[in-house]
Structure formats: structure tokens, C-alpha cells
Amino acid sequence: MDLSSNFLQTDRHEMLYHKAEKLAMKIKNRKQQADSEATLPKENIEDLRKENYLSLTLPKEYGGESLSLYEFLLMQEKLAEGDGSTALSVGWHLGVVKELSEEKLWDPQKFDFIAKEVGEKQKLVNRCATEPATGSPTRGGIPETTAVLAGEEYVINGKKTFTTMALVLDYYIVTAYVKEKDAVGSILIPKETEGLSVDKTWDTLGMRGTGSDDLILENVRVPKENLVELSDKPKRPGPKGWLLHIPACYLGIALAARNDVIQFAKEFQPNSLNKPISEVEHIRNKVGEIDLKLLQARYFMYSVAEKWDTHPDKRGQLIKELGAVKLVATNSANEVVDLVMRIVGGRGLSKHMPFEQYYRDVRAGLHNPPMDDMVISSLAKNAFS
């Protein structure tokens, strides 16, 4: 049984879902390649470009589909069933584009430029904010990367870690301490800029196909107009609905593991039994537990997304729910894949089967923002306020 049918409410949902499904089937064939090479296959990006997937969250006047949050999650979850790493990677790009489109963070001319690059040329963009000393930007550290004004240009020096899709990005939005402004800014840097290089350091347990290598900036020079955002004081974090692409991705991985283990259970019959293990009660009960966890997490996620879309004036009240969705979804996804591994048994650890990669990939969700401790602390603070 397809667990997604309950969430497809309109003909447009069906159309978008099947578009993602078609791409998921293509990129699934390169999942092991991405994992072994620890990089995002360029062929995956080309497949996404051909389907205009990279512009989906743009406004329609720029050639996009103006995806709602609900629609965004539907597509990303389905794409992740094919390959979680590719889905998470392109989710950052689409999320950034959605944020810039809706929150008007850039001057109109600057946004117009990047929107046309994405809409007309399917260019790929991402933020580069994490650093060795500061850790996750959600923790509030000041970047050690610096931008110094020299005439009409900024000269940027520094190092960014966890730069998702580092080798295949067309534009980097780099956070830096802007000295003459005494503020943190974001600077748009095209990939062909001299002084940019990628240090291939990404060698992790899971989500290896995101290619989240280090970005090195050595005397990188860009026009001062490329300073696209500036903040002279720390902002209180507001709700960012688009970050739900993270839980959607990990639920997609869990769904893929669920579907594969059901097929495995139907086909596997040890010589100690006269029937496949799909007919063994404790196996069926584990699958029941899996579906219960997926239903709980997915209904929670999609209900919050629907509220975000339906009541834009109340989005400021959803910051707790958004964090809670991420915590519940990523932890549930881990619990689901753990149950899958218990059904498959020791053979699930084999590289010849898909389950060990699901097991490794889903772990990474626990380390994407917001972190569990921050969500729990925020909920506790709210309870006692």
C-alpha cells in the first residue's frame, strides 16, 4: 500500500508528486555511486535541470511553480525515496530560493538577477555558513571568514565546512564578517571566481552523496554590490517553514526502507519455514509498528505545513511546531529503519542490499538543524513562561 495517497489532495498535488516520482526512479540508480564517491553525481543535477526542478520554488513570473510548503514537502519526500542525499542537497537550494522569494531579503535588482539565473538557466545555489570554529550557524557564532573592502571590491578570506554540493554549485552565498560595517553579511560569489577552491574532505558515515566538502576562499574578489545581506546585530530567529525539507527528506528515506523491507519479507523464505516471513506474526507486527510511526510523523509534518500555507498571518506562532516536527520526524525515521534492520537481520548489513545505506543515511538527520536539545529547551522554556 502506498502511504502517500492520503496526502495528495488535489490534481496539482498528483502532478507534482508524479514528477518527483519519475525523478526518484532515475536518481535511485546512482545512489551507490554517490555513496562510494562521496559526491553528488552531475548526472542527477542534469536530470533535475531537464525537468526544471531547480526552479520549482520560484514565483511563476520567473518560470517557477510557486510551490506551497505542503507541495515542496510532498516532492522532496518522494525524491528522497530515490536518493536521500540528492533530495537533501537540492532541498537546500530550493529552500534558499523559496526563502529569498517570499521574505524579500535582497534588494529587488539583486533578487531579480539570481531568480533569472535559476529560472532561465537552472543554476544551482546554496548558503555557505558553517565553519570549523563556529559550528552550526544556528548556535550563533560570528564567522571567522572576513570580507575587507578594497576600493570597489570585497576581498574575502576564510573556510566553510559542510558546504553541500560544493563541487557542483553555480553560486555560493557566503557568510562573512564585514570589517568596515562591523557586521555579519552574506556575499554572492559565482563559481568561476578566482581564489575559490574545494577541499574534498567529505568522508562521513551517511549522506555521503551530498558532497558537503570544504569551501576555501583565498583573496576572493567580488564587486561590493555582491554584498546581498547585512545584519549589524544578532537577529532573533524567526520561523523558517522551508526547513521542513529536512524532516521530509529523512521520512522519504524511511519510506523507501519500509517499501523495500515489505518486498523482502514477501520474497524471503528460510528453509525452516513453509511460508515467506511476511506471514510470520512478529514480522507483520514490526511492519505495523513502522507504519504507525510513519503515520504519526507524516501527519504531524503535513498538518503543520498546511497551517503554514493556510494562515500566513500566524506563521510567527509556529516556530515551536516547526522544530518539533524536525525532532519527531528524524527520530521516527531512525526508529523505522532500526525496525527494518531487525526484520532483515544480519544480511541487511551487506553492501549488496540497500538497507545498510538507509541505516547510515538516516542517522545524519539527527545532526541537521534544529538540534534536539535546542527544540526541547525551547519547548520547556515556553511551558514555564
Stockholm file with secondary structure:
# STOCKHOLM 1.0

chainA/1-385         MDLSSNFLQTDRHEMLYHKAEKLAMKIKNRKQQADSEATLPKENIEDLRKENYLSLTLPKEYGGESLSLYEFLLMQEKLAEGDGSTALSVGWHLGVVKELSEEKLWDPQKFDFIAKEVGEKQKLVNRCATEPATGSPTRGGIPETTAVLAGEEYVINGKKTFTTMALVLDYYIVTAYVKEKDAVGSILIPKETEGLSVDKTWDTLGMRGTGSDDLILENVRVPKENLVELSDKPKRPGPKGWLLHIPACYLGIALAARNDVIQFAKEFQPNSLNKPISEVEHIRNKVGEIDLKLLQARYFMYSVAEKWDTHPDKRGQLIKELGAVKLVATNSANEVVDLVMRIVGGRGLSKHMPFEQYYRDVRAGLHNPPMDDMVISSLAKNAFS
#=GR chainA/1-385 SS CCTTGGGCCSHHHHHHHHHHHHHHHHHHTTHHHHHHHTSCCHHHHHHHHHTTGGGTTSCGGGTCCCCCHHHHHHHHHHHHHHCHHHHHHHHHHHHHHHHHHHHCCSCHHHHHHHHHHHHHHCCCEEEECCBTTTBCGGGCCCCSCEEEEETTEEEEEEEEEEETTTTTCSEEEEEEEEGGGTEEEEEEEETTCTTEEEECCCCCSSCGGGCCEEEEEEEEEEEGGGEEEEESSCCCCCCCGGGGHHHHHHHHHHHHHHHHHHHHHHHCCCTTCSSCGGGSHHHHHHHHHHHHHHHHHHHHHHHHHHHHHHCGGGGGGCHHHHHHHHHHHHHHHHHHHHHHHHHHGGGGGSTTSSHHHHHHHHHGGGGSSSCHHHHHHHHHHHHHC
#=GC SS_cons         CCTTGGGCCSHHHHHHHHHHHHHHHHHHTTHHHHHHHTSCCHHHHHHHHHTTGGGTTSCGGGTCCCCCHHHHHHHHHHHHHHCHHHHHHHHHHHHHHHHHHHHCCSCHHHHHHHHHHHHHHCCCEEEECCBTTTBCGGGCCCCSCEEEEETTEEEEEEEEEEETTTTTCSEEEEEEEEGGGTEEEEEEEETTCTTEEEECCCCCSSCGGGCCEEEEEEEEEEEGGGEEEEESSCCCCCCCGGGGHHHHHHHHHHHHHHHHHHHHHHHCCCTTCSSCGGGSHHHHHHHHHHHHHHHHHHHHHHHHHHHHHHCGGGGGGCHHHHHHHHHHHHHHHHHHHHHHHHHHGGGGGSTTSSHHHHHHHHHGGGGSSSCHHHHHHHHHHHHHC
//
